[in-house]
Amino acid sequence: MTAPTPEKMAYAAFEAIDPFEQVKQMGRGVNFGNALEAPREGEWGMVLEERFFDLVKEGGFATIRLPIKWSAHALREVPYTIAPEFFARVDWAVDNALRRGLNIVVNMHHYDEIFVKPEAERERFIAVWDQIATRYKDMPAPVVFEPLNEPHDALTSGVWQRLFDDTLAVIRKTNPERNVIFTGADWGGPSSLKVMKRPEDQHLIATFHYYLPFQFTHQGAEWAGPDSQKWIGTEWLGKSNDRVNVDWDFDQVARWAKDNDIPVWLGEFGAYGAHADMASRQRWTDYVARAAEKRGMAWAYWEFGAGFGVYDRAKSEWVESIHTALVPK
């Protein structure tokens, strides 16, 4: 299966970057959530704009994580072709990031079917990644691939391990030295990596997501179930026990990474803004970001301009408390 290289995208030839060095370069990042990860861009209230890329650069961030629901834009039958117009939209985002000197993580997000019937979706999943990898094989190293966001449910650790290995083998046919993101199952939380076997590949970066304590970060979140309404009013005061819990979680990831000789990128963290008090959000965001940095981990905040947002699109200004927590002045 082949896919054309985007015609209007001309960059310097790919040069491999050591994954530890790439993590240093990725530094502080932000997710462009709720846009291309929606079934159709705009359905969740977010449409990407070119000015967002400038804002990210000017705001002190070095990386964009681009969550993408590829499964909504690919045929259900062989050869599982990705819609050309959707590929062009992703091209546009990649181009805008690279032209501003930003790293961009091209992600597979919300492939809901594979969490229910992984074996039935296996061929399609790999075929979609074959197309992505082929299309972007000549992109420079700041384009990083992330095969799947938060594996869970029927995609258990063992099933996901085999699928990742097989997908990585297909990616390596066209991208033998591009850095690829490796995660655990069980929603990719901080304990998920320790049950995974590190693939024998020299161009991997490990990732995990951090939303603990969940009752704080997801209080009132509609998608978190009816109990989330009971959590409204939960504070994060940053007391000794609060900090110890965060440190313990990050230390277990750091130990696994050291034992497996792999750098770590915290791909998501954030506290939903609809109900959590701003002082608690600021304290938590600052502590988590610094916890990652102290352990040599790059990170990407969830997310740019929606419910968790660091940028208020309606006011055309940064949410100062969150922005300062992420990028201290």
N, C-alpha and C positions, 0 to 999 in steps of 0.2 A: 504494500500500500504506500502511495506517495502523496505528497501535498506540495504545492508550489511554495517557494520562498516568497514572502511579501515583496512585490516589485519595487515599492517606494522606500524600502528600508535598506539603507546602505551604511554599513559600519565597518570599523576595523575588524580584521580577522580574529576569530576566537583564539584566546590564549588562556590556557588552564590556570586556575588560581588554587593554591593550597586551601583546603576547606577551613583551616584555622585562620588563615589570612582573610578569606572571604567573610567569615563571621565578624572579624574586626572591621572590615569595610562596611558591612551591613549596619552595624551600630544601632542607632535608634530608628525605628520605623513605625509605620501606621498602616492599618488595613483599610482598603477601600471597600468596606462592607456594604451590604444591602443594595448593591448596584448590579453587577454582572452575576452575582450569586442568586439573584431572584429568578423565578421562572422566565420572566421577561424584564429587561432593564426598565426601571421606572415603576414596576408593580409594587415595590416596597418603599416608594417615595424618594428614591435616590437615582439620579442620572449623572454619570460622570461628566465633568466639564474640564476643559483644558486648564482653566485657572487653578483647579485643585492641585495640579502637579507643581505649579509655581508656588502655591501656598505651602505645600509639603517641603519643598526645597528651602524656601525662605524661613520656614518655621523651625528649622534645625534638625530635620529628619533626613536620613540617608537612604531609606528603603521603603518601597511600597509593596505590600502583600496584596495580590489581586485575586480575591475569591471569585471563582467562575463555575457556574452550573453548566458545564459542557453537555451533560446528559440531556438537557432540555433542547439542545440544538444539534443533535446527531441522530441519524436515521436509526430506527429500531432494528432494521434488518441489515444483513451483509451488503455492502462493506462498511456500514455504520458511518457514513460520510458526515462530517461536520459542515453545517450550512456555511457557504462562502461569505455571506454577509456578516455572520457572527464572527467568523475568523477575522474578517477585516476590522471589526470593532475591537477585538483583542489586539490586533496589530497596532491600531491607533493608540491604545493605552501603553503598550510596550514602547512604541516609538516616543511618546511624550515623556515617559520616564527616562529613557536612555538619553534623549536630547538634553535633559537637565542634569545629567550625571548621576541619576538615581539608580540604585539596584531595584529590580522588580522580580518578585516571586510569583510565577505562574502556577496557579493552584487548581486542584480539582475539588469542588465544593458541592455539597448537597446532592451527591449521587445516591438518592434515597433507595433506589431499587436494589443496589448492591448490598445494603445493610440487611435486607430481608432475604434475598436469594443470591448469595455471592457466586455460587457455581453457575447459575443460569446467566449471570451478567458478566462473567469472567471474560469471555471472548470479546464482548463489546467494549468493556473497560480497557483492555489492553489495546484494542484496535484504535480507540480514541486517543490513547497516549502515543501510539505509533504515529498518528497524524500530527499531534502537537509537537512531538520531538522532531519529526522530519521538517516541519514548517520552520521551526526556530533553531535548527541545527547550526546555522551560520551566525546566529546572534552572539554578541560578545558575552563574556563570562558574567557580567552583572545580571543576566537573565538566568534565574535559578528555577528548577522544576520542583514542585511539591505534588507527588502523585495522588494524595487523598487527604482530605481534612477529617479529623476525628473519626476513625473507624470505630464501629460499635455494633451492638446487637449480634446478629448472626455472623458478622465479620469479626470473629473472635481472634485472639492473638495468633493462634496457630494458622488459621485460615488466612488472616491478613499477612502473616509472614510469608507464606507461599505465594500469595498474589503479588506482594511487593517484589519479591525476588524475580518472579516471571516478568513483571512490568519493567523492572530495572534492566533486565536483560534485553528487552525490546528497545528501551531508551538508549542503551549503550551501543546499539547498532549504528546509530546516527550521531550520538553525543557521547563518545567514549570517555571524555574527561570533564564534562559539565558537572557541577555540584548539584546533588539531588537531596531533597529533604526526606528524612526517615523518622517515622513516628510510631508510637505504640497504639494498641487498640484501646477499648474501654474509654472512648471519647478523648484519648490523647492526654489524659491527666498526668500529674507528676509521678505517679506510681506505675504508669503504663509501660515505660521503657524497660524496667528492670526484669520483666518477663520475656523480653524480646531478645533474639540473637542478632548481634550486629552483623549485617551482611559483609562478606569479604570483598569490599570495594573501597578504594582509596579516595573516593570523591563524594563522601556523604557528610551531611550535617544533620544532627539529631534535633528534634523539636518536641515541645510539649506545650500545653495550654494551662493557664492558671486562672481559676475563678473561685478560689476558696477564701473565706467561707462562703459557700454558695447562697446561703440564706441572706447574706449581705449583698453580694454582687448581683443577685437576680431577684431581689425583693420587688414584688409587684409585676414581674415580667410575665406577660400573658402566655407565652409559650412554655413557661416553666411549670405549668400545672396549677390547680386551684390552691395548693398550699402556699404558693408564692404571695398571695394576698395577706396571709397571716404573718409574713416576714416583714411587712412594711413597718418601718420605724427602727429596723436593726441598724446599729451604729458600728463603726470600726474605729476604736479609740487609740489603737496603736500601743496598748499596754504590753507589759512584758510577755504574757501568754500569747497575745496576738502576734507579736514579733517572732516568738519562739516557733510557733506553728508554721509561719512562712519560711523561716530559716531551715526548719527540719525538712520541709518539702523540697526546697531548692538544694539542700545539701545531698539528699538522696539522688537527685538527678545528676548533680556534679560528681558524685562518687561513681555512678554508673558510667558517666562520660569519660572519666579518668581511666577507669578499668578497661574501657573499650576504645580508648584513644580516638575520641570523636568530639568535635566542637558542638556547642549547643546554641540554638536560637529559640527564644521564647516567642512562639508564633502568634499567640493571642493572650491578652489579659485586659480586664476592664470591669467597671462597675456601672450597671444600668442607671441612667440618670433620672428616670421618671419619678422615683420615690426616695432614693438614697439621699441623705443630706450631703451637701457639697463639701463640708469640712471633712467628713468621713471619707468621701470619695478621694479627696485630695491626699489625705494621709495614707490611705491604702495604695493609691496609684504610685505615690512617691516611694513608699517602702518596697513595693514589688519591683519597680523599675531599678531601684538601687540594689536590691537583692540579686537581681540578674547581673547587673554590671559588676558587682563585687566578685562574682564568680566567673567573670570573663564571657558572659552570655550576651549576645545581641538580642534585641527584642522588637516586636511590632505590636503597638497598642490596638485594641479593638474598641472603637474604630474611628474613622475620620469625621463623619458629619451626620450621624443618625442618633439612635437612642443612647448610645454610649459616648457620643461624639466629643472630640477634642476641638472641633470647629463648629460654630453656630452659623449654619448657612442662611438662616432667616435674618440674622443681624450682620452677616458678613464680617465676623470677627472670631478670634480664638476664644474658647471657653478658658479664661485666663487661669483659673485655679488648676484645671487639669493640664493645660499646656505647660504651666510652670512646674507642675509635679513631674512631667515627663522630661522637659528640657529646662533644667534650672537656669535662672539668669545669674 
